[in-house]
């Protein structure tokens, strides 16, 4: 008797049901089209709005020096590396940028990755494996979490920035072949800073390696804009420095910097480096130009942080809960995802484009607006943002009237 084939729901119907459930939980997402460059104001789906959710922190993505460098590199070297760096894709633009990044970070070597996600999963899954322990802050980026999973090492998570719990996890990890501690420097969704001095001291005391993700601090903090580790004088104390080129540096890609042996190990073992096409030469050239601007114009970063602090204090005075004023990222805490979306929609009606951040990006019950400012926002635009956010929050009952 012929076996009966199981009834199978057509793909579109089954996925439509999943999407309905996502929407019912207030977690539905969609793409929004922007025309033109990522400046302080953008044209969003045909309407000019104030952009308050870009990671173009220093306003460099449209800087004429970066545009000229990218255009020149494209003219000289073409549009793409077209291959893995280990085949024919290692180009002069890559080598020049890696040398510059190593000097910028005060490290022996640097290695470019095509994205920050690839850098994090590549480092963690290369350096840790079965028999090893990775110790990770609970609010670390998804790319770090996925790197931990891919490593097949034991993963111990500690409460966010809790040094007592980190010490406990390090004690529990004794006897492991390798122990790797991983933290962000400035946390992407909360905007607060890791206590890097304390983390470094604990890692050294327990003979653990330390990896710091400077994706949201490189370019904004420290001498030469080299990041929070540089600001704290910890460049030589941290084993592995990771950062991105597509945020404050206004380009695309990522880097890992550290000892020469680290870079050679990644070249030989990191699958996310080996099996992908190298950065376009235009992106490498633009990042080189960005480093020039950052070192030449430190006032971009200082002005950015001053304006962020001013806006955060203004919103707090209006009764909003702003989690941290430690960086250019201001989390305006709302709670439930539906209310965060409603507030973001209200602000869009008022001409402000702000991102509503919901689970799984952040923990349940901590949905928020994530304000991310740019050095190119004017004082008038910051004041406008403060007024409109406060007005919308009061209308929706998100903010309490200040006493």
C-alpha positions as CSV (number, residue, x, y, z in Angstrom):
1,X,0.0,0.0,0.0
2,X,1.6,3.3,-1.0
3,X,2.5,5.6,1.9
4,X,0.5,8.7,2.4
5,X,2.3,12.0,2.1
6,X,1.7,14.2,5.1
7,X,-0.4,17.3,4.5
8,X,1.8,20.3,4.4
9,X,0.7,23.8,4.9
10,X,1.8,26.0,1.9
11,X,4.7,28.2,2.9
12,X,2.9,31.5,2.4
13,X,-0.1,30.5,4.6
14,X,2.1,29.2,7.4
15,X,4.4,32.2,7.4
16,X,1.4,34.5,7.3
17,X,0.1,32.9,10.5
18,X,3.5,33.5,12.1
19,X,3.5,37.1,11.0
20,X,0.0,37.5,12.5
21,X,1.3,36.3,15.9
22,X,4.3,38.7,15.7
23,X,1.9,41.6,14.9
24,X,-0.4,40.6,17.8
25,X,2.5,40.9,20.2
26,X,3.4,44.4,19.0
27,X,6.7,43.2,17.5
28,X,6.0,43.6,13.8
29,X,8.8,45.3,11.8
30,X,9.0,46.7,8.3
31,X,11.6,48.5,6.2
32,X,11.3,52.3,5.8
33,X,12.8,53.9,2.8
34,X,15.1,56.9,3.1
35,X,16.1,59.0,0.1
36,X,19.4,60.8,0.2
37,X,22.3,60.6,2.6
38,X,22.1,60.0,6.4
39,X,22.2,63.6,7.5
40,X,20.5,65.3,10.5
41,X,17.3,65.6,8.3
42,X,16.3,62.9,5.8
43,X,13.5,62.3,3.4
44,X,11.6,59.3,4.8
45,X,9.0,57.9,2.4
46,X,8.6,61.2,0.7
47,X,8.6,63.4,3.8
48,X,11.4,65.4,5.4
49,X,11.9,64.4,9.1
50,X,14.5,64.9,11.8
51,X,16.6,61.7,12.0
52,X,17.2,60.6,15.6
53,X,18.0,56.9,15.1
54,X,21.1,56.7,12.9
55,X,24.5,55.5,14.1
56,X,26.1,58.2,12.0
57,X,27.3,59.6,15.3
58,X,29.9,62.1,13.9
59,X,28.0,63.0,10.8
60,X,30.7,61.6,8.6
61,X,28.7,59.4,6.2
62,X,28.1,62.4,3.9
63,X,31.4,64.2,4.6
64,X,33.0,65.5,1.4
65,X,36.4,64.0,2.4
66,X,35.0,60.5,2.7
67,X,33.0,60.8,-0.5
68,X,36.1,62.0,-2.4
69,X,38.2,59.2,-0.9
70,X,35.6,56.5,-1.8
71,X,35.2,57.9,-5.3
72,X,39.0,58.0,-5.9
73,X,39.4,54.4,-4.6
74,X,36.6,53.2,-6.9
75,X,38.2,54.9,-9.9
76,X,41.6,53.4,-9.2
77,X,40.7,50.0,-7.7
78,X,37.2,49.1,-8.9
79,X,33.9,48.6,-7.1
80,X,34.6,45.3,-5.3
81,X,37.3,43.0,-3.9
82,X,35.3,40.3,-5.7
83,X,36.9,37.5,-3.7
84,X,37.9,36.3,-0.3
85,X,41.0,38.1,1.1
86,X,42.8,34.7,1.1
87,X,42.3,34.3,-2.6
88,X,42.7,37.4,-4.7
89,X,40.7,39.8,-2.6
90,X,43.5,41.2,-0.4
91,X,44.0,44.7,-1.9
92,X,46.3,47.6,-1.2
93,X,43.4,49.6,0.4
94,X,42.8,46.8,2.9
95,X,46.5,46.7,3.9
96,X,46.8,50.5,4.3
97,X,43.7,50.7,6.5
98,X,44.7,47.7,8.7
99,X,48.1,49.4,9.3
100,X,46.4,52.7,10.1
101,X,43.9,51.0,12.5
102,X,46.7,49.1,14.3
103,X,48.4,52.4,15.0
104,X,45.2,54.2,15.9
105,X,44.4,51.5,18.5
106,X,48.1,51.2,19.6
107,X,48.2,47.5,18.7
108,X,50.6,45.3,16.8
109,X,48.1,44.3,14.0
110,X,44.6,44.8,12.8
111,X,42.3,42.7,10.6
112,X,39.3,43.9,8.6
113,X,36.0,42.0,8.6
114,X,33.2,42.7,6.2
115,X,30.7,43.4,9.1
116,X,30.8,43.8,12.8
117,X,28.6,40.8,13.1
118,X,31.2,38.7,11.2
119,X,34.0,40.1,13.4
120,X,32.3,39.1,16.7
121,X,31.2,35.6,15.7
122,X,34.6,35.1,14.0
123,X,36.7,36.0,17.1
124,X,34.6,34.3,19.7
125,X,34.1,31.1,17.8
126,X,37.8,31.0,16.8
127,X,39.3,31.6,20.2
128,X,36.9,29.4,22.3
129,X,35.7,25.9,21.8
130,X,34.7,22.7,23.7
131,X,36.5,22.7,27.1
132,X,36.7,26.5,27.2
133,X,34.5,29.1,28.9
134,X,33.2,32.4,27.5
135,X,31.9,34.8,30.1
136,X,29.5,37.4,28.6
137,X,27.6,40.4,29.9
138,X,23.8,39.7,29.7
139,X,23.2,42.8,27.5
140,X,25.9,42.0,24.9
141,X,25.0,42.3,21.2
142,X,23.4,39.5,19.4
143,X,26.6,38.9,17.3
144,X,28.5,38.1,20.6
145,X,25.7,35.8,21.7
146,X,25.7,34.0,18.4
147,X,29.5,33.8,18.5
148,X,29.2,32.1,21.9
149,X,26.7,29.6,20.6
150,X,28.9,28.8,17.5
151,X,32.0,28.3,19.7
152,X,30.4,25.3,21.5
153,X,32.2,26.5,24.6
154,X,30.5,26.7,28.0
155,X,28.9,30.1,28.3
156,X,28.5,31.9,31.6
157,X,26.4,35.1,31.6
158,X,26.7,37.7,34.3
159,X,24.2,40.4,35.2
160,X,24.8,43.7,33.3
161,X,27.9,45.4,34.5
162,X,27.8,43.5,37.8
163,X,31.4,43.0,38.9
164,X,30.6,40.8,41.8
165,X,28.8,38.4,39.5
166,X,31.6,38.6,36.9
167,X,34.1,37.6,39.7
168,X,31.9,34.7,40.6
169,X,31.7,33.5,37.0
170,X,35.5,33.8,36.7
171,X,35.9,31.7,39.9
172,X,33.5,29.1,38.4
173,X,35.6,29.0,35.2
174,X,38.7,27.8,37.0
175,X,40.1,24.7,35.4
176,X,38.9,25.5,31.9
177,X,41.4,25.3,29.1
178,X,40.7,29.0,28.1
179,X,38.6,31.7,29.6
180,X,37.4,34.6,27.5
181,X,35.5,37.6,28.9
182,X,33.5,39.6,26.4
183,X,31.9,43.0,26.9
184,X,30.7,45.9,24.9
185,X,32.4,49.2,25.8
186,X,29.3,51.3,25.2
187,X,26.2,49.2,25.1
188,X,24.2,49.6,22.0
189,X,20.7,49.7,23.4
190,X,21.3,51.2,26.8
191,X,24.0,53.7,26.0
192,X,25.8,53.1,29.3
193,X,29.5,52.3,29.6
194,X,31.1,49.1,30.8
195,X,33.4,49.5,33.9
196,X,36.4,48.5,31.8
197,X,39.0,49.2,34.5
198,X,37.3,46.8,36.9
199,X,36.7,44.2,34.2
200,X,40.3,44.4,33.1
201,X,41.5,43.9,36.7
202,X,39.3,40.9,37.2
203,X,40.3,39.3,33.9
204,X,44.0,39.7,34.7
205,X,43.6,38.4,38.2
206,X,42.0,35.2,36.9
207,X,44.3,34.9,33.9
208,X,41.4,35.3,31.5
209,X,41.5,36.9,28.0
210,X,39.5,40.0,27.6
211,X,37.6,41.1,24.4
212,X,36.1,44.6,24.2
213,X,33.6,45.6,21.5
214,X,34.0,49.3,20.8
215,X,31.4,49.5,18.0
216,X,29.5,52.4,19.7
217,X,32.5,54.1,21.4
218,X,35.2,54.1,18.6
219,X,35.4,57.6,17.1
220,X,33.4,59.2,20.0
221,X,35.6,58.6,23.1
222,X,39.2,58.8,23.9
223,X,42.4,60.4,22.5
224,X,42.3,60.3,18.7
225,X,38.8,59.1,19.0
226,X,40.3,55.6,19.6
227,X,37.5,54.5,22.0
228,X,36.7,54.0,25.7
229,X,39.7,51.8,26.3
230,X,42.0,54.6,25.1
231,X,40.1,57.1,27.2
232,X,40.8,55.0,30.3
233,X,44.4,54.2,29.4
234,X,43.7,50.5,29.0
235,X,44.7,50.0,25.4
236,X,47.6,47.7,26.3
237,X,45.7,45.9,29.0
238,X,42.9,44.5,26.8
239,X,43.7,41.5,24.7
240,X,41.3,41.9,21.8
241,X,39.9,45.1,20.5
242,X,36.9,45.0,18.1
243,X,35.2,48.0,16.4
244,X,33.1,48.9,13.4
245,X,33.6,51.3,10.5
246,X,29.9,51.8,9.8
247,X,28.9,53.9,12.7
248,X,31.0,56.9,13.9
249,X,33.5,56.3,11.1
250,X,30.7,56.7,8.5
251,X,31.9,53.9,6.2
252,X,31.3,50.1,6.3
253,X,32.9,47.0,7.8
254,X,34.7,46.2,11.1
255,X,38.1,45.5,12.5
256,X,39.8,43.4,15.2
257,X,43.1,44.6,16.6
258,X,45.6,43.0,19.0
259,X,48.8,41.0,18.9
260,X,50.2,39.7,15.6
261,X,49.5,36.1,16.7
262,X,45.8,37.0,17.2
263,X,45.5,38.3,13.7
264,X,47.3,35.4,12.1
265,X,45.1,33.0,14.0
266,X,42.0,34.7,12.7
267,X,43.3,34.7,9.2
268,X,43.8,30.9,9.5
269,X,40.7,29.9,11.5
270,X,37.9,32.5,11.5
271,X,35.3,31.2,9.1
272,X,33.6,34.5,8.9
273,X,36.8,36.0,7.6
274,X,37.9,33.2,5.4
275,X,34.7,32.5,3.5
276,X,33.5,36.0,2.6
277,X,34.4,38.7,0.1
278,X,36.7,41.5,1.3
279,X,35.5,45.0,1.9
280,X,35.0,47.1,-1.2
281,X,38.1,49.4,-1.6
282,X,35.8,52.4,-1.5
283,X,34.8,51.5,2.1
284,X,38.4,51.1,3.2
285,X,39.4,54.4,1.7
286,X,36.4,56.2,3.3
287,X,37.4,54.8,6.7
288,X,40.9,56.1,6.2
289,X,39.5,59.5,5.5
290,X,37.3,59.3,8.5
291,X,40.2,58.7,10.8
292,X,41.8,61.8,9.4
293,X,38.7,63.9,10.2
294,X,38.3,62.4,13.7
295,X,41.9,63.1,14.6
296,X,41.7,66.6,13.1
297,X,38.3,67.6,14.6
298,X,37.9,66.3,18.1
299,X,35.2,68.9,18.7
300,X,32.8,66.7,16.8
301,X,32.8,64.1,19.5
302,X,32.9,66.6,22.5
303,X,30.0,68.6,21.0
304,X,28.0,65.4,20.4
305,X,28.3,64.2,23.9
306,X,27.5,67.6,25.3
307,X,24.3,67.8,23.3
308,X,23.3,64.3,24.2
309,X,23.6,65.1,27.9
310,X,21.6,68.3,27.5
311,X,18.8,66.5,25.7
312,X,18.8,63.6,28.2
313,X,18.5,66.1,31.2
314,X,15.7,68.0,29.4
315,X,13.7,64.8,28.9
316,X,14.2,63.7,32.5
317,X,13.0,67.1,33.7
318,X,9.8,66.4,31.8
319,X,9.2,63.2,33.7
320,X,10.6,60.7,31.2
321,X,12.8,57.8,32.3
322,X,16.1,58.1,30.4
323,X,18.2,55.2,31.5
324,X,21.7,56.7,31.0
325,X,23.4,59.9,30.0
326,X,26.8,58.2,29.5
327,X,27.0,58.5,25.7
328,X,25.4,59.7,22.5
329,X,22.8,56.9,22.9
330,X,19.8,57.9,25.0
331,X,17.3,55.1,26.0
332,X,13.8,56.5,26.7
333,X,12.2,53.7,28.7
334,X,8.6,52.9,27.9
335,X,7.9,49.3,28.9
336,X,5.4,47.6,26.7
337,X,6.1,47.2,22.9
338,X,2.8,48.5,21.8
339,X,3.3,51.8,23.7
340,X,6.8,52.2,22.3
341,X,5.5,51.8,18.8
342,X,2.6,54.3,19.5
343,X,5.1,56.8,20.8
344,X,7.4,56.4,17.8
345,X,4.4,56.7,15.4
346,X,3.3,59.9,17.2
347,X,6.8,61.4,16.9
348,X,6.9,60.6,13.2
349,X,3.6,62.5,12.8
350,X,5.4,65.4,14.5
351,X,8.4,65.1,12.1
352,X,10.8,63.1,14.2
353,X,12.1,59.7,13.1
354,X,12.9,57.7,16.3
355,X,13.3,53.9,16.5
356,X,11.0,51.9,18.8
357,X,13.2,49.1,20.2
358,X,11.4,45.9,21.3
359,X,12.0,42.3,22.2
360,X,14.0,40.3,21.2
361,X,16.4,43.2,20.8
362,X,15.9,44.1,24.4
363,X,14.5,42.1,27.4
364,X,10.7,41.8,27.9
365,X,9.2,44.8,29.6
366,X,12.0,47.1,28.6
367,X,10.8,48.4,25.2
368,X,12.0,51.9,24.6
369,X,12.8,54.7,22.2
370,X,16.5,54.6,21.3
371,X,17.6,58.2,20.6
372,X,21.0,58.3,18.8
373,X,22.4,61.8,18.1
374,X,24.8,63.1,15.5
375,X,27.4,65.7,15.8
376,X,25.7,67.5,12.9
377,X,22.4,68.0,14.9
378,X,22.1,71.7,15.6
379,X,21.2,73.2,19.0
380,X,17.8,74.2,17.5
381,X,17.2,70.6,16.4
382,X,18.0,69.2,19.8
383,X,15.7,71.7,21.5
384,X,12.9,70.8,19.0
385,X,13.4,67.1,19.7
386,X,13.2,67.7,23.4
387,X,9.9,69.6,23.1
388,X,8.3,67.2,20.7
389,X,9.3,64.0,22.6
390,X,8.0,65.5,25.9
391,X,4.7,66.6,24.3
392,X,4.1,63.2,22.7
393,X,5.1,61.3,25.8
394,X,2.7,63.4,27.9
395,X,-0.1,62.9,25.5
396,X,0.3,59.1,25.6
397,X,0.8,59.0,29.3
398,X,4.4,57.8,29.0
399,X,5.8,60.7,31.0
400,X,4.8,62.0,34.4
401,X,4.5,65.7,34.9
402,X,7.6,67.0,36.7
403,X,7.0,68.2,40.2
